[in-house]
Structures are given as structure tokens and as C-alpha cells.
Amino acid sequence: MLRKALYEAANSALFQLKRPFALQLWGGKMAGAKGAKRAGTFVTPKLLHYSIRFG
């Protein structure tokens, strides 16, 4: 359940937010290289780390 919520949050951060930020730029590079689905998978652990670190 947590995994699905994080994956959805990562995809919305990558593709729906308009203001760019570091995680979105990194995920965009990954999307160009590996594809959009895999980019969401790559961003998910980083998003979890940021949420734990910065609360």
C-alpha cells in the first residue's frame, strides 16, 4: 500500500508539477534514457528518502 502511494506520488511529481526541482530534473533525464515507467520507479526511493529526511 505504501509502495503504491509512493509510486503515484513520484509520477505526479515527475509529470504534473509545473515548477521544476532537482528530483524532477533528475527523473526527467531518467525518463529520457530509460522510459517514463522506469523513471517513476527510480524516483520512488529518492522520494521516500526525502520524505523521511525532511519530514
C-alpha positions as CSV (number, residue, x, y, z in Angstrom):
1,M,0.0,0.0,0.0
2,L,2.8,2.4,0.9
3,R,4.7,1.3,-2.2
4,K,1.7,2.2,-4.5
5,A,1.2,5.6,-2.8
6,L,4.9,6.4,-3.2
7,Y,4.9,5.4,-6.9
8,E,1.8,7.6,-7.6
9,A,3.4,10.5,-5.7
10,A,6.6,10.1,-7.7
11,N,4.7,10.0,-11.0
12,S,2.7,13.1,-10.1
13,A,5.9,14.9,-9.0
14,L,7.6,14.0,-12.3
15,F,4.8,14.8,-14.8
16,Q,2.2,17.0,-13.2
17,L,4.0,19.6,-11.2
18,K,4.9,22.7,-13.2
19,R,7.7,24.2,-11.1
20,P,11.0,22.3,-11.7
21,F,13.0,21.0,-8.8
22,A,16.1,18.8,-8.5
23,L,14.2,15.4,-8.2
24,Q,12.0,16.3,-11.2
25,L,15.0,17.2,-13.3
26,W,16.8,14.0,-12.4
27,G,13.7,12.0,-13.1
28,G,13.2,13.7,-16.5
29,K,16.7,12.7,-17.5
30,M,15.9,9.1,-16.5
31,A,12.7,9.2,-18.4
32,G,14.5,10.2,-21.5
33,A,17.1,7.5,-21.1
34,K,15.0,4.6,-19.7
35,G,11.3,5.4,-20.3
36,A,8.6,7.1,-18.2
37,K,7.5,4.0,-16.2
38,R,11.1,3.1,-15.1
39,A,11.7,6.8,-14.2
40,G,8.8,6.7,-11.8
41,T,10.3,3.5,-10.3
42,F,13.7,5.2,-10.0
43,V,12.3,8.3,-8.3
44,T,10.2,6.4,-5.7
45,P,13.1,5.5,-3.3
46,K,14.6,9.0,-3.6
47,L,11.1,10.4,-2.7
48,L,10.9,8.1,0.3
49,H,14.4,9.3,1.4
50,Y,13.5,12.9,1.1
51,S,10.2,12.5,3.0
52,I,12.0,10.8,5.9
53,R,14.8,13.2,5.9
54,F,12.9,16.5,5.6
55,G,9.7,15.3,7.3
